[in-house]
Amino acid sequence: MVPWVCILTIFSSFFCFKSSAELITSLPGQPPNIFFKQYSGYIVTNAQHGRALFYYFVDADSENAASLPLTVWLNGGPGYSSVGFGAFMEHGPFQPRIDGSLIKNKYSWNLVSNMLYVESPIGVGFSYLNTSSDYTNWDDTTTSKENLQFILNWFKKFPQYRNSDVYLAGESYAGHYIPQLTVLLLDYNRKPNVKPIKLKSIALGNPLLDLEISVKSSEYIWSHVAISDELLTMRRKIYNETRFLLESIHNNVSKECTKVWELTDEEMGSDIDMGDLLAPTCVSSGTARQLGALATIHGKHEVGIVADPCLTDRINLYLNKPEVQKALHANTTYLPYAWDFCLGHLHYRREDLAVNTIPLLSNILKENIQVLLFSGDQDSKIPLTQTRKIAKLLARDLKLVALDKYGPWYDGLQLGGWSQSFGRLNVTYLTFATVRGATHEVPFTSPSQALTLFRVFLRGHKGQQNLSPQVA
């Protein structure tokens, strides 16, 4: 019996909604000969408040899909869509073309894992709630509780995956989401008379872990010749990113910080993407077509040939098409706003940006859950230099030893980046890896390298020997 929950919308109209686990017969524009299954729908996480998270689930593209692991992916923000960014922009099975059709992503992560993309927190993307007061002051604690409830309820809809090895992965503000969810999940596993969830590892890309460390980027930007020597000195003495964000949280940005910020904007250029210092900018629909053509080889769009800056525009158009939403079983309550990549009506508690999740990672490592921290080396939002510092801090505090020298890893015959692993008795607990040429969204700009890194992550990274020319 499928449970039905009657919910009150913010316009005081009544809709009846079912927690659904529905098969997608075919997405509009989907290429032929797709043999893996896709599901999407809503999982109710709080019936009393009418809260439901939207998900998109893709079976592994393998004859042995049932034996492969389950990876839960969360994008950051706080308030970025995992369906828009993770699934359709980064490492899902399809990306939309200029003409609205879909091209198969040959670097999709469902080649090696069953992939579950969750639009979290509530109010992001197609996810929603129907107690309007809940939209205000949403926070990390509530998000983690909702995400755990989602996973437990999702397994009720998909019991065939209840015995799967589970991996949690995400990027940016998922440096908050995933450690907090992991702690709750481990607490759940310790309860009497429950069947434990088989959590194996977590992976965090360019993660926000500690505002005092993660976001400091002055030296990184200066080393890329994007600001002057004089401005670097000002940023060191007067202003840094941590101070600016802390002042922003309390709506009390000083004149000194404002001046330095304006000078930074002037020197770097207002149209630079801080998540990708090398990326061109999508400036118009005409440019979208022009840049999209750069990724067309002999008339066929190839995912990963060029990181098209206009891809987000095409995703936005695609996911707002009524026929696409119908195929996805999305927007079944007719939300009074268009789907968007970010936040929607949600107001997230800004003070939570300052929460330090490094102690949570330390506790997770003590529970023998492996942690992978990876960084695109072209990201100045959360530079690799800062994530490496945090990896070293964790290793030092837990008395983990370096299992290998810091050195290169390979994607096929090409250098994919640099890495180092830490552990005890030749067992890896913590790995830090960079991805060469990658940005804040690593799989978007370096899809092949990201897939190689993901393969290693799934099989248990035991040191640099696994990141070799033979693994791709």
C-alpha angles and dihedrals in degrees: 000000000000110000116236122205120194111215136190115228124217088257091057092247119135125237130169115225133186127208097243138200100183132172117236105226092195137331117236108267093013114158118245127260098041108156104175119090125243127200133182140168143102133309114200110227099175118018094184093059095033094242120163133168120214119224139185115205125191123191116226112270092240140098086237096051094135091058095050123091128265117239120196112204126202126181122210135232100109083265108020121143116251090198094052098040106023102035105031102025106032123023111342122117097262143037125192120248127216091264092054096255122121128248120206114246108228089197096053114146090226086078087081106018144028103255126215116188115193124196097219143202107039112271094033118120110325094345114105149167130213103211098085095202088064090068090072125079096000111175147190094265094055092043093055092048091049092048092052091048089049092054093048092048093043091057088055088059093043105033091159088075096047092101095046124117105255127216126185119209138168146129144243110354087015079084081081101033099050102044090047092047091046092055091051091047092052089048089052091052090056093057117108119255096014128119106240120236108239099236111177110169145346129221125200123190119204087337130194101228106148123012089209090062115012102065102042104118109153096109091042093052091044091051088056088055091242096127134033128255089249093054091048089056091050092050090051095048105030111019141016132174094256093055092047093051093045091051090046091054089060095038090241107116110168124232089244093056092045091053094050091046091052091049090049090051090049096049098041096038125249094252098057116118107231088203092058120025092188101047124113116230127246103230106165144001089260090053089048090060092044095050091041088058089059088068093052117099115189090339095309122106110230117202110229098020090104128002095236110214090204095059091097090059091054092047090051091052092045098050092047093056110111091223091053092049090049091051090049093048084235133146091022091158093050100243112219093238138053123264110265138177094243141053102309107196095340120120108200122204102258094201088070089073086076094055111119111223097179091096088054091053089050091054091046091053089050087058089059093250108144118233128206118194112190131178136194106228095221096059117109095173091074105004122211089238090067096045089050089054090054092048089053091048091052092048092049096047093048092042092239115163127221108260093194141009119273103265150127128308124196140230101202105310094334125091106252099186141287130292148175131192131208130198148108133278090003092302114125119228102161133027129183116196135173124209115218115236093001128134137207088296097049100188091050096063101022105032098157094049091045092053091050091050090047091053090053091047092054096051094048117268109242099175141301094309089079092057097069139122089267097062100069 
